[in-house]
């Protein structure tokens, strides 16, 4: 699958460099002490739990950045349904290089596969509706690139990547500012001043705030922690005048009912903060 636009060579290079430095520092002494420098070996990525696989492409990039001579033979790709016993790929070359990158690769793939699997499960409940499933910024610091990428692999849609690519006026912005009307007015003036056409989303907590955000000219209105009946009324009030997003306390069991309201998006932090890791292992091939 095509990588999201934020998954750039530079971003990955920096992420991998920092992670390797954190882990290895002045040397992988367990490996340096016991494995000959010129020993070459082979290992397989073994799937030990049914899942939507994610992080295969990243794994190869990690191996290659650490040691350009490592060779990766992919048998499965990102987004594939994997079952217990499947082999995702083989990696061969320097035994030292394989051992020094093993845990880093597994940490990424186990986490990413968990997120992709959960996202796929949730997104499947929206089939046949116009509603799209979004992630949030509830991600792990310095690991967002992998978590957001995993959501995309699982079939979800990425919300804003960070604070820089959309204006979202949440409850605290509005409470500090004084009103939705004033906050939206200032946000529009700001985007014109910096000449950056950022979408403006407004978080609303009741129908009065929905009407105010609509009148103020928001591009998207977030329906935050509303029950389904209030949400349906809000969508009816908004019509096609702007986009709508359900958010706050979303669970898997609520998805179909929320989608029936006609809301454009459902955002859920659970996709990234509550996914279980998938059991994967890198095993030596003897």
Buried (B, 14 or more C-beta within 10 A) or exposed (E): EEBBEBBEEEEBEEBBEEBBEEEBEEEBEEBEEEBEEEEBBBBBBBBBBBBBBBBBBBBBBBBBBBBEEBEBEBBBBBBBEBEEEBBBBBBBBBBBBBBBBBEBBBBBBBBBBBBBBBBBBBBEBBEEBEBBBBBBBBBEEEBBBBBBBBBBBBBBBBBBBEEEEBBBBEEEBBEEBEEBBEBBBBBBEEBEEEEEEBBBBBBBBBBEBBBBBBEBBBBBBBBBBBEBEBBBBBBEBBEEEBBBBBBBEBEEEBBBEBBBBBBBBBBBBBBBBEBBBBBBEBEEEE
